[in-house]
Amino acid sequence: MSDQQREFDVIVYGASGFVGALVARHLAANAPQGARIAIAGRSAERLERLGLDLPIVVADAHDVPALTTMAGRTRVVLTTVGPYAKFGKPLARACAETGTDYVDLTGEVLFARDSIDENHEIARRTGARIVHSCGFDSIPSDIGVHVLHELVRADGAGELTDTTLVVTSMRGGISGGTIDSMRHQIDVMKNDRGLRRIAASPYSLSPDRESEPDLGRQPDMLTLAGSEVDPSLRGHLAPFVMASYNTRVVRRSNALRGWAYGRDFRYREVLSVGTSPAAPVIARVTKAVLSGLVLGFAVPPVRFVLDRLLPAPGTGPDERTRRNGHFTVDIFGVTTTGARYRARVKAQGDPGYAATTVMLSESALALALDRDLLPDSGGGVLTPATAIGDALVTRLRAAGLEVTARKA
């Protein structure tokens, strides 16, 4: 079916959930005039309670015929229904088969790996762009490195080598959906050593692991002095909770582009914990806490306690917290010519909710409305940088995000 024959530009699937409702309301208020937006989920009654003057589509996450029909009605499906490994596979497959573009918020490496294996070749044939991770995971990382690379290329400064994303500042609530995705992934890996190896590999999302350069260990749980990243960077750096996912998305972008960033491109992500005398201790404690959280979910008595302390699925921070949140990430890169470059992605609003709502919405709108501006990558299971690229950069800037790159 051609784009012209499709009834909608974007269908928001899961619109009655916490994040889905935020996205639906944002698009209802901010989508360009004439954009054809619909909302979808398993319950028409719950969708009607949103009070939005938008068409309603009913489809259960496990009803393959209904999902296929829904996908065939729109240019883009935007889905917030997770954990994606539990609920997302039939929808991603339906979009691949019907030539429908797709965006989601997953930070689940095993789901993304399964989607690549199951959907990439199908989507290449149908022209569907299946784009995972279009929120705080992993747009600041993937688009930030994209604009860094584009400037290095324009300057003729060689290729990127050591590149580090530093979460310079961040404020926001904890996502119940993210916690639930972590629980589910730990559950499926617990008794499967092969899945644990996939999750641990730095190239777990790469199209061809055997073609990747051998760059040695690329650990995610890092504690560093800022000066080890860039001479201008003060303070101490701790592990960033989403590094183990975001880094693999960025490496996939590099591989899909024929290693355009560089064959010696080494990428890592860390969190700034400041310059106080206590900062080195805070960095080590952060590392211990993150390691302990993963272990805790695998130990039943500890998990029992964590399940009662951490946010439940379908919940999130209140409006004031979402409004007052923010994030700034700075990406420091060194090139093969010895030049230093720096990119920044910055947004107002809770990273996992307010800012993510904007990033996910603009990703879907770019796919639906900016087709002539998209990279010439064809279909497949792609990344934000390889599927949307500069079209998304333009939309994010227009939506109020700072997305910049400069020579240091």
C-alpha positions as CSV (number, residue, x, y, z in Angstrom):
1,M,0.0,0.0,0.0
2,S,1.3,3.4,-0.9
3,D,1.7,6.3,1.6
4,Q,-1.1,8.2,-0.2
5,Q,-3.6,5.4,0.4
6,R,-2.9,5.2,4.2
7,E,-5.5,6.7,6.5
8,F,-3.1,8.2,9.1
9,D,0.4,9.6,9.4
10,V,1.1,8.4,13.0
11,I,-0.8,6.0,15.2
12,V,0.2,6.2,18.9
13,Y,0.0,2.7,20.2
14,G,-0.4,2.4,24.0
15,A,-1.9,5.8,24.3
16,S,-3.8,5.1,27.4
17,G,-0.6,4.2,29.4
18,F,1.4,6.8,31.3
19,V,4.0,7.6,28.7
20,G,1.6,6.9,25.8
21,A,-0.9,9.5,27.1
22,L,1.9,12.1,27.4
23,V,2.9,11.5,23.8
24,A,-0.7,11.5,22.5
25,R,-1.5,14.8,24.2
26,H,1.8,16.3,22.9
27,L,1.0,15.3,19.4
28,A,-2.6,16.5,19.6
29,A,-1.3,19.9,20.7
30,N,1.9,20.3,18.7
31,A,1.7,18.2,15.5
32,P,1.7,20.3,12.3
33,Q,-1.7,21.4,11.0
34,G,-3.0,18.7,8.7
35,A,-1.0,15.8,10.4
36,R,-3.3,12.8,10.7
37,I,-2.8,11.4,14.2
38,A,-4.7,8.5,15.8
39,I,-4.5,6.7,19.1
40,A,-4.6,3.0,19.7
41,G,-4.6,0.4,22.4
42,R,-6.5,-2.7,23.6
43,S,-9.4,-0.8,25.2
44,A,-11.5,1.8,23.4
45,E,-13.0,2.9,26.8
46,R,-9.6,3.7,28.2
47,L,-8.7,5.6,25.1
48,E,-11.9,7.6,25.2
49,R,-11.1,8.7,28.7
50,L,-8.2,10.7,27.4
51,G,-10.6,13.2,26.1
52,L,-8.7,13.8,22.8
53,D,-10.4,14.5,19.6
54,L,-8.5,11.9,17.7
55,P,-9.6,8.7,15.9
56,I,-9.4,5.5,18.0
57,V,-8.0,2.2,16.8
58,V,-8.4,-1.0,19.0
59,A,-5.8,-3.7,18.8
60,D,-4.4,-6.1,21.5
61,A,-0.6,-6.5,21.7
62,H,-0.9,-10.2,21.0
63,D,-3.6,-10.0,18.3
64,V,-1.5,-10.3,15.1
65,P,-4.3,-9.8,12.6
66,A,-5.5,-6.6,14.4
67,L,-1.9,-5.3,14.6
68,T,-1.3,-6.0,11.0
69,T,-4.5,-4.2,10.0
70,M,-3.6,-1.3,12.2
71,A,-0.1,-1.0,10.8
72,G,-1.5,-1.0,7.2
73,R,-3.6,2.0,8.0
74,T,-0.7,4.4,8.9
75,R,2.7,5.7,7.7
76,V,4.2,5.3,11.2
77,V,3.4,3.4,14.3
78,L,4.7,4.9,17.5
79,T,4.5,2.5,20.4
80,T,5.1,2.9,24.1
81,V,3.9,-0.6,25.1
82,G,6.7,-2.4,27.1
83,P,8.5,-4.4,28.2
84,Y,9.0,-4.7,24.5
85,A,10.4,-8.3,24.7
86,K,7.1,-9.3,26.3
87,F,4.7,-7.2,24.3
88,G,6.5,-5.6,21.3
89,K,7.5,-8.4,19.0
90,P,4.3,-8.9,17.0
91,L,3.9,-5.2,16.4
92,A,7.4,-4.7,15.1
93,R,7.0,-7.7,12.8
94,A,3.6,-6.4,11.5
95,C,5.2,-3.1,10.7
96,A,8.1,-4.7,8.9
97,E,5.7,-6.9,6.8
98,T,3.4,-4.0,5.9
99,G,6.1,-1.5,5.0
100,T,5.2,0.7,7.9
101,D,7.7,2.8,9.7
102,Y,8.0,2.2,13.5
103,V,9.4,3.9,16.5
104,D,9.6,2.9,20.1
105,L,11.4,3.6,23.5
106,T,13.1,0.3,24.1
107,G,16.3,0.1,26.1
108,E,16.2,-3.7,26.0
109,V,19.3,-5.1,24.2
110,L,17.8,-8.6,23.8
111,F,14.6,-7.3,22.3
112,A,16.5,-5.1,19.9
113,R,18.8,-8.1,18.9
114,D,15.7,-10.3,18.3
115,S,14.1,-7.6,16.2
116,I,17.2,-7.2,14.1
117,D,17.4,-11.0,13.5
118,E,13.7,-11.3,12.8
119,N,12.8,-8.1,10.9
120,H,15.8,-6.5,9.3
121,E,15.7,-8.4,6.0
122,I,11.9,-8.3,5.8
123,A,11.9,-4.5,6.4
124,R,14.6,-4.0,3.7
125,R,12.3,-5.7,1.2
126,T,9.2,-3.7,2.2
127,G,11.0,-0.4,2.8
128,A,9.9,-0.2,6.5
129,R,12.2,1.8,8.8
130,I,12.1,0.0,12.1
131,V,13.7,2.4,14.6
132,H,14.1,1.4,18.2
133,S,15.2,3.6,21.0
134,C,13.8,7.0,20.1
135,G,13.7,8.6,23.6
136,F,16.3,9.4,26.2
137,D,17.5,6.0,25.2
138,S,19.2,6.5,22.8
139,I,18.7,9.8,20.8
140,P,21.1,12.0,22.8
141,S,23.8,9.4,22.3
142,D,23.1,8.4,18.7
143,I,22.2,11.8,17.3
144,G,24.9,13.5,19.4
145,V,27.6,11.3,17.8
146,H,25.9,11.8,14.4
147,V,26.3,15.6,14.6
148,L,29.9,15.2,15.9
149,H,30.8,12.9,13.0
150,E,29.2,15.2,10.5
151,L,31.3,18.2,11.6
152,V,34.5,16.1,11.7
153,R,33.8,14.9,8.1
154,A,32.9,18.4,6.9
155,D,36.2,19.7,8.4
156,G,38.2,16.9,6.8
157,A,39.7,16.1,10.2
158,G,39.9,12.4,9.8
159,E,37.9,9.8,11.6
160,L,36.7,9.6,15.2
161,T,38.7,7.5,17.6
162,D,38.2,7.8,21.4
163,T,34.8,9.3,22.0
164,T,33.1,9.6,25.3
165,L,29.6,10.8,26.2
166,V,29.4,12.5,29.6
167,V,26.1,13.1,31.3
168,T,27.1,16.6,32.6
169,S,23.8,17.2,34.4
170,M,20.5,15.4,34.8
171,R,17.4,15.7,36.9
172,G,14.3,13.6,36.7
173,G,12.1,10.9,38.1
174,I,12.6,7.1,37.8
175,S,10.6,5.3,35.2
176,G,8.5,2.4,36.3
177,G,8.5,1.1,32.8
178,T,12.3,1.1,32.6
179,I,12.5,-0.8,35.9
180,D,10.0,-3.4,34.6
181,S,12.0,-3.8,31.4
182,M,15.1,-4.4,33.5
183,R,13.3,-7.0,35.6
184,H,12.1,-8.9,32.5
185,Q,15.5,-8.9,30.8
186,I,17.2,-10.3,33.9
187,D,14.5,-13.0,34.2
188,V,15.0,-14.3,30.6
189,M,18.8,-14.2,31.0
190,K,19.0,-15.8,34.4
191,N,19.2,-19.4,33.2
192,D,20.6,-18.8,29.7
193,R,24.3,-18.3,29.4
194,G,24.0,-17.6,25.6
195,L,21.7,-14.6,26.3
196,R,24.0,-13.3,28.9
197,R,26.9,-13.4,26.4
198,I,24.8,-11.5,23.9
199,A,23.9,-8.8,26.4
200,A,27.5,-8.4,27.5
201,S,29.0,-8.1,24.0
202,P,29.9,-4.5,23.1
203,Y,28.7,-5.4,19.5
204,S,25.5,-7.2,20.5
205,L,23.5,-5.0,18.1
206,S,26.0,-4.9,15.2
207,P,24.9,-6.2,11.8
208,D,28.0,-8.5,11.5
209,R,30.0,-9.1,14.6
210,E,32.8,-10.9,12.6
211,S,33.4,-7.7,10.6
212,E,33.8,-5.5,13.6
213,P,37.4,-4.3,14.4
214,D,39.1,-5.9,17.4
215,L,39.4,-3.0,19.8
216,G,39.8,-5.0,23.0
217,R,37.6,-4.7,26.1
218,Q,35.1,-1.9,26.0
219,P,33.7,-1.9,29.6
220,D,30.5,-0.1,30.5
221,M,31.0,0.1,34.3
222,L,33.7,2.9,34.4
223,T,35.0,5.3,37.0
224,L,37.4,7.9,35.7
225,A,38.9,11.3,36.3
226,G,37.4,13.9,33.9
227,S,40.9,14.7,32.6
228,E,41.2,11.2,31.3
229,V,38.4,12.1,28.8
230,D,39.4,15.6,27.9
231,P,42.0,18.1,29.4
232,S,39.2,20.6,29.9
233,L,37.0,18.3,31.9
234,R,37.2,18.6,35.7
235,G,35.9,16.3,38.4
236,H,35.1,12.6,38.5
237,L,33.0,10.3,36.4
238,A,30.9,7.3,37.3
239,P,29.1,4.6,35.4
240,F,26.0,5.8,33.5
241,V,23.0,3.4,34.0
242,M,22.1,3.2,30.3
243,A,25.7,3.0,28.9
244,S,25.3,-0.8,28.3
245,Y,22.5,-0.1,25.9
246,N,23.3,3.2,24.3
247,T,26.8,2.3,23.4
248,R,25.6,-0.7,21.4
249,V,23.1,1.5,19.5
250,V,25.9,4.0,18.5
251,R,28.2,1.1,17.4
252,R,25.4,-0.3,15.3
253,S,25.1,3.2,13.6
254,N,28.8,3.1,12.8
255,A,28.6,-0.4,11.3
256,L,25.4,0.4,9.3
257,R,27.3,3.3,7.8
258,G,30.2,1.2,6.8
259,W,32.2,2.3,9.9
260,A,32.1,5.9,8.7
261,Y,32.8,7.1,12.2
262,G,36.1,5.2,12.1
263,R,37.4,1.6,12.3
264,D,39.1,2.6,15.5
265,F,36.0,4.3,16.9
266,R,35.9,3.6,20.7
267,Y,32.8,4.8,22.4
268,R,31.8,4.9,26.1
269,E,29.3,6.7,28.3
270,V,29.8,8.0,31.9
271,L,28.1,10.3,34.4
272,S,29.7,13.3,36.0
273,V,29.5,13.3,39.8
274,G,31.2,16.6,40.4
275,T,34.4,18.1,41.7
276,S,34.0,17.8,45.4
277,P,36.5,15.9,47.6
278,A,33.8,13.2,48.0
279,A,33.4,12.8,44.2
280,P,35.8,9.8,43.8
281,V,33.9,8.0,46.6
282,I,30.5,8.8,45.0
283,A,31.8,7.4,41.7
284,R,32.7,4.1,43.3
285,V,29.5,3.9,45.3
286,T,27.5,4.6,42.1
287,K,29.3,1.7,40.4
288,A,28.6,-0.6,43.4
289,V,24.9,0.4,43.5
290,L,24.3,-0.2,39.8
291,S,26.1,-3.6,40.0
292,G,24.1,-4.5,43.1
293,L,20.8,-3.5,41.5
294,V,21.3,-6.0,38.6
295,L,22.3,-8.7,41.1
296,G,19.4,-7.8,43.4
297,F,16.8,-8.5,40.8
298,A,18.2,-12.0,40.3
299,V,18.0,-12.8,44.0
300,P,14.4,-13.5,45.1
301,P,14.5,-12.0,48.7
302,V,16.3,-8.9,47.5
303,R,14.0,-8.6,44.5
304,F,11.0,-8.7,46.9
305,V,12.3,-5.6,48.6
306,L,13.2,-3.8,45.4
307,D,9.8,-4.4,43.9
308,R,8.2,-2.6,46.8
309,L,10.7,0.3,46.8
310,L,11.0,1.0,43.1
311,P,8.2,2.5,40.8
312,A,5.6,0.1,39.5
313,P,5.0,-0.3,35.7
314,G,2.6,2.3,34.3
315,T,3.6,4.9,36.8
316,G,5.8,8.0,36.6
317,P,6.6,11.4,38.2
318,D,4.1,14.1,38.6
319,E,3.7,17.1,36.3
320,R,5.9,19.4,38.4
321,T,8.8,16.9,38.4
322,R,8.4,16.4,34.6
323,R,8.4,20.1,34.0
324,N,11.4,20.9,36.3
325,G,13.6,18.1,35.0
326,H,16.5,18.5,32.5
327,F,19.5,16.9,31.0
328,T,22.8,17.9,29.3
329,V,25.1,15.5,27.7
330,D,28.5,16.4,26.3
331,I,30.3,14.2,23.8
332,F,34.1,14.5,23.6
333,G,35.8,13.1,20.5
334,V,39.4,12.8,19.3
335,T,40.1,12.2,15.6
336,T,42.8,10.4,13.7
337,T,44.5,13.7,13.0
338,G,44.7,14.6,16.7
339,A,41.9,17.2,16.6
340,R,39.4,17.4,19.4
341,Y,35.7,18.0,18.9
342,R,32.7,18.4,21.2
343,A,29.0,17.9,20.8
344,R,26.1,18.8,23.1
345,V,22.5,17.6,23.4
346,K,20.5,19.5,26.0
347,A,16.8,19.7,26.9
348,Q,14.5,21.0,29.5
349,G,12.0,18.5,31.0
350,D,12.4,15.2,32.8
351,P,14.7,13.1,30.6
352,G,12.6,9.9,30.7
353,Y,9.2,11.6,30.3
354,A,8.9,15.3,29.2
355,A,12.1,15.3,27.0
356,T,11.4,11.7,25.8
357,T,7.9,12.7,24.8
358,V,9.3,15.4,22.5
359,M,12.1,13.2,21.1
360,L,9.8,10.2,20.4
361,S,7.1,12.4,18.8
362,E,9.5,14.3,16.6
363,S,11.0,11.0,15.4
364,A,7.6,9.8,14.3
365,L,6.7,13.1,12.7
366,A,10.1,13.2,10.8
367,L,9.5,9.7,9.4
368,A,5.9,10.5,8.4
369,L,6.2,14.0,7.1
370,D,9.9,14.6,6.1
371,R,10.4,11.6,3.8
372,D,12.4,13.6,1.2
373,L,14.9,14.7,3.9
374,L,15.6,11.2,5.4
375,P,19.0,9.5,4.9
376,D,19.1,7.2,1.8
377,S,19.4,4.1,4.0
378,G,16.3,2.2,2.7
379,G,14.4,0.0,5.0
380,G,15.6,-2.3,7.8
381,V,16.0,-2.3,11.5
382,L,17.9,1.0,11.8
383,T,18.9,3.5,14.4
384,P,17.8,7.1,14.9
385,A,21.0,8.4,13.2
386,T,20.8,6.0,10.2
387,A,17.0,6.1,9.7
388,I,16.2,9.8,10.4
389,G,19.6,11.7,10.8
390,D,19.6,15.4,10.0
391,A,15.8,15.5,9.6
392,L,15.5,14.6,13.3
393,V,18.2,17.1,14.2
394,T,16.2,19.9,12.5
395,R,13.0,18.9,14.3
396,L,14.7,18.6,17.7
397,R,16.2,22.1,17.4
398,A,12.8,23.5,16.3
399,A,11.3,21.8,19.4
400,G,13.7,23.6,21.7
401,L,16.5,21.1,22.2
402,E,20.1,22.2,21.9
403,V,21.9,19.9,19.4
404,T,25.3,21.3,18.6
405,A,28.9,20.4,17.6
406,R,32.1,22.4,17.5
407,K,35.8,22.0,17.3
408,A,37.3,22.1,20.8
